[in-house]
Amino acid sequence: MGLTRCGNFLKYSMFIFNFLILICGCVLLGIGIYTRANDTPACITSLGSNLFLPVAFMLITLGSIVIILSFLGCCGAIKEVRCMLATFFALLLLMLIVLMIGGIIAYVFRGEIKNYFRHHLYSSLNDSYGENDRETRAWNCMQSAYEDDIVGVGVAVVSGNDDVIERKRGRQRLRRH
């Protein structure tokens, strides 16, 4: 089937864009595998709730889906196979709908999500700091890693007499005396 110049331009543009998306999918997959395979810092796993490993699995899954989807787009565009292009379009439309629904749900429940993480951080700081060695190391790691960037944890009462939280311009720092 002969294509005009405009048709050839669209064909190769679709191939190039899908190839770039294929590379991005490989990067997502690689990050997910790397995150899952390596030891994660204590401050992330302890203070970040139990969501760290599911996020790694989600990256692996999304990377795989993006690779398959972009492969269908690349092959369908370069070979001009209608079945592949129709499958590519249907899956792309389905992915768009799922992403829109996920974004709407995240927007609607943003307050609950924020409160969940804030509550988890409060309880970790108030109940476990100084008593649970893993939590104490996690908070110390967090303090050293994000020296002046910890914002929004709020005022918390820490177990023990030698721990003080300073409040500076809306930021707080845990200090050991």
SULDA-V874285 format. One record per residue. N is the residue number from 1. RES is the residue in three letters. PHI is phi in degrees with one decimal (none if undefined). NEAR is the number of other ideal C-beta (glycine too) atoms within 8 Angstrom. Layout:
((N/RES/PHI/NEAR) (N/RES/PHI/NEAR))
This chain:
((1/MET/none/3) (2/GLY/-82.6/3) (3/LEU/-109.2/6) (4/THR/-76.8/6) (5/ARG/-60.1/5) (6/CYS/-64.9/6) (7/GLY/-63.8/8) (8/ASN/-64.9/9) (9/PHE/-60.8/8) (10/LEU/-64.2/8) (11/LYS/-61.1/12) (12/TYR/-75.7/9) (13/SER/-64.8/8) (14/MET/-63.0/10) (15/PHE/-63.0/12) (16/ILE/-64.6/8) (17/PHE/-64.8/9) (18/ASN/-68.1/13) (19/PHE/-66.3/10) (20/LEU/-63.9/8) (21/ILE/-67.5/12) (22/LEU/-60.3/13) (23/ILE/-63.9/8) (24/CYS/-63.0/9) (25/GLY/-63.1/16) (26/CYS/-64.7/10) (27/VAL/-64.9/9) (28/LEU/-58.8/12) (29/LEU/-61.6/13) (30/GLY/-63.2/9) (31/ILE/-64.1/10) (32/GLY/-63.2/16) (33/ILE/-67.2/9) (34/TYR/-61.6/8) (35/THR/-63.6/12) (36/ARG/-71.5/10) (37/ALA/-79.5/5) (38/ASN/-87.9/6) (39/ASP/-70.8/3) (40/THR/-92.3/8) (41/PRO/-61.1/8) (42/ALA/-60.7/10) (43/CYS/-67.8/13) (44/ILE/-80.1/9) (45/THR/-73.4/10) (46/SER/-77.5/11) (47/LEU/-90.9/13) (48/GLY/-91.4/8) (49/SER/68.5/8) (50/ASN/-100.5/5) (51/LEU/-95.4/7) (52/PHE/-67.9/12) (53/LEU/-68.6/8) (54/PRO/-60.6/8) (55/VAL/-66.2/9) (56/ALA/-62.6/11) (57/PHE/-66.0/10) (58/MET/-64.9/9) (59/LEU/-62.7/13) (60/ILE/-63.2/12) (61/THR/-65.3/9) (62/LEU/-63.2/11) (63/GLY/-60.0/16) (64/SER/-64.9/10) (65/ILE/-63.9/10) (66/VAL/-64.4/13) (67/ILE/-62.4/12) (68/ILE/-63.5/8) (69/LEU/-63.7/14) (70/SER/-70.7/13) (71/PHE/-64.0/10) (72/LEU/-61.0/13) (73/GLY/-66.0/16) (74/CYS/-62.6/12) (75/CYS/-67.4/10) (76/GLY/-63.6/15) (77/ALA/-73.1/13) (78/ILE/-74.1/8) (79/LYS/-92.8/7) (80/GLU/58.7/9) (81/VAL/-96.0/8) (82/ARG/-64.0/7) (83/CYS/-62.1/7) (84/MET/-65.4/11) (85/LEU/-66.9/13) (86/ALA/-68.0/8) (87/THR/-64.0/10) (88/PHE/-58.7/12) (89/PHE/-63.7/8) (90/ALA/-62.7/8) (91/LEU/-67.4/10) (92/LEU/-65.1/10) (93/LEU/-64.4/8) (94/LEU/-62.5/8) (95/MET/-64.4/10) (96/LEU/-62.1/8) (97/ILE/-63.9/8) (98/VAL/-63.7/8) (99/LEU/-64.4/8) (100/MET/-64.7/8) (101/ILE/-63.3/8) (102/GLY/-61.9/8) (103/GLY/-64.5/8) (104/ILE/-65.1/8) (105/ILE/-62.8/8) (106/ALA/-63.1/9) (107/TYR/-68.0/7) (108/VAL/-65.1/6) (109/PHE/-100.5/8) (110/ARG/-61.6/8) (111/GLY/-65.6/6) (112/GLU/-65.6/7) (113/ILE/-65.1/9) (114/LYS/-61.8/8) (115/ASN/-64.6/8) (116/TYR/-60.3/9) (117/PHE/-68.7/9) (118/ARG/-62.5/11) (119/HIS/-61.6/8) (120/HIS/-62.4/10) (121/LEU/-67.4/10) (122/TYR/-58.3/11) (123/SER/-65.6/9) (124/SER/-63.8/14) (125/LEU/-70.1/13) (126/ASN/-74.7/11) (127/ASP/-93.4/8) (128/SER/-113.3/11) (129/TYR/-66.4/16) (130/GLY/88.0/8) (131/GLU/-109.5/8) (132/ASN/-103.1/7) (133/ASP/-61.8/5) (134/ARG/-65.3/8) (135/GLU/-66.2/13) (136/THR/-63.3/12) (137/ARG/-63.1/11) (138/ALA/-64.4/14) (139/TRP/-66.8/14) (140/ASN/-64.0/8) (141/CYS/-62.3/11) (142/MET/-62.5/11) (143/GLN/-64.4/11) (144/SER/-75.9/7) (145/ALA/-73.9/8) (146/TYR/-118.3/8) (147/GLU/-30.5/7) (148/ASP/-109.4/6) (149/ASP/-104.5/6) (150/ILE/-80.3/11) (151/VAL/-128.8/6) (152/GLY/91.3/5) (153/VAL/-76.8/10) (154/GLY/81.2/7) (155/VAL/-81.3/6) (156/ALA/-135.0/9) (157/VAL/-95.7/5) (158/VAL/-99.9/12) (159/SER/-64.2/9) (160/GLY/101.1/7) (161/ASN/-85.1/3) (162/ASP/-93.7/6) (163/ASP/-108.4/13) (164/VAL/-134.6/8) (165/ILE/-108.8/11) (166/GLU/-93.7/7) (167/ARG/-113.2/7) (168/LYS/-129.1/7) (169/ARG/46.9/3) (170/GLY/83.1/5) (171/ARG/-107.4/10) (172/GLN/-133.3/11) (173/ARG/-136.8/11) (174/LEU/-87.0/12) (175/ARG/-124.9/8) (176/ARG/-98.5/5) (177/HIS/-96.2/5))
